[in-house]
């Protein structure tokens, strides 16, 4: 091939970020955009158009995950979760903490339908019992004998 012949440009990576408008999500969006990736952000509300960012409205509490969009993505991040430190953990707040994390993960996994892609799901160090033991990534972490709410929630989430 001569230097004058055009070369094929590789297809950019397409990244889906559920929770992309949050604290961590915004940083991921910026990092992937800087690498030239096509970024899709899910949000409960439609956002103003930004170059290189597609916003998909998704109310995770009321709707299934956007399967058609997810099927076209190479990497999927799930950062959805009710804010932990915003208020006291009443019974309703605990339910919201669990449901926002566990149900969004289930819905995204169902929408992917077993499709192979990179799926990065947020979690919390609270899954680990703090006993100094290293736990392999391919097995669930055992719950402590008397799990706290957050231990149990994170265990179920993972």
N, C-alpha and C positions, 0 to 999 in steps of 0.2 A: 504494500500500500504506500502510495506516495504521500508526502507531507501535505499536498494540496487536497487530497480526498477527505470529505467530511467523515468524522467518526461518529458512531452511535453513542448517544449520551445514555448513561444508565438511568433506569426509571428511579425516581427518588423514593426513598422509604416513606411509607404512609403510616403515621402514628395516630392512634386514637387515645385521648386522655379524658377519662371520665373523672370529673372533679378538677378539670384543668383551669378553673378560675380561682381555685383556692391558693393558699400560700405555697405549697410545694408544686402544685400544678402549673402555676404561672412560671416558675423557674424551669420546669420541664419543657413547657411550650417554647420559651425563649431559647433554651439549649438546642432543641430539635430544629427550630427555625434557623438558628445560626449554622447548623449542619446542612441546611438545604432540604430538610424533610418537609413533606406535606403533612400538616397537622390538622386533626379533627378534634374539636373539643366539645364534650357534651355539657350542657348546662340546662337548668330548669327554665331559664329565660333566653330568648334570642339575644345575641350580642351584636353590636355594630360590626360590620365587616372590617376585617383587617387583612392586609395582603398576606397570603400564604396560610391563613387560618380559616378553616371551615367550622362554623358553629352548628351543632345539631341540638335542637331542643329535645330534652329527655327528662320527663318527670319520673324518676326511678321508683317512686312510691306507687304510681298509678299505671305505668306503662311497661311493657316488655322492653328490653334493651333494643336499640336500633340495629337489628340483625343485618340488613342490607349494607349498612355502613361498616359494621364490624367485619363483615366477610371480605371487605376490600382492604383491610389494614394488615400491615406486617407485624406491628407491635401494638399491644393493648395495655394501657395502664388503668387500673381502677384505684382511684384515690378518694372515692366517695365515703363519707362518714360524717354523721352528726358531730358537731364540735363538742369535744369532751369537757373542756374547762369552762364553758359559758354559763353554767348554772348548777344548782344542786342536783344530785342524782335521785330525783323522785322516781316512783315506779314508772311514770310516763316517760321520763327522760331515759331511764334504762332501756325501756322498750324501743325508743327512738334510736339510741346508740346501737343496739343489737340489729334492729331491722335495717337501718341505713347501711350497715356494713355487710351483713350476711345476705340480705335479699339482693342488693346490687351485684354482689359477686355471683350469686346463683343465676341472676338474669343475664349477666354478661356471658358466663360460661354456657348457658343454654343457647344464647344467640350465636355463639361461636360454633355450636353444634359439633364439637369434636375436631374442628379444623385446627391444623397445626399452625401455630404462630407463637410469638413470644408474648406471654401474658404475665404481667407484673402486677401483683395485687398487694396493696398496702396491708400492713399488719402492725403489730405492736410488740414490744419486748415483753409485754405482760404474758405472752404465751409461755415464756420460759420461767421455770420455778426459782431461778436464782441460786441454784445449788452448785454452780461452778462446772457442771458437766457440759460437754459439747454434744449437741444433738444433731444427728445427720438430717440433711434437708429432705431426704426421701421418705421420712417416716414422721408421723405426728408426734408432737411433744406431749409426754404424759402430763395429765393434770396433777397438781399437788393433792395431798390427802384431803385438805380442806381448801378448795379453790375460792378465791375471791370472785366477785362479779366480773371483774375485768379479765382474770385468768380464764374463767369459763367462756366469756364472750369471745376472746381471742382464739381460744382452742376451737370453738365451734366455727368461727370465721375461717380459720385455716383449714 
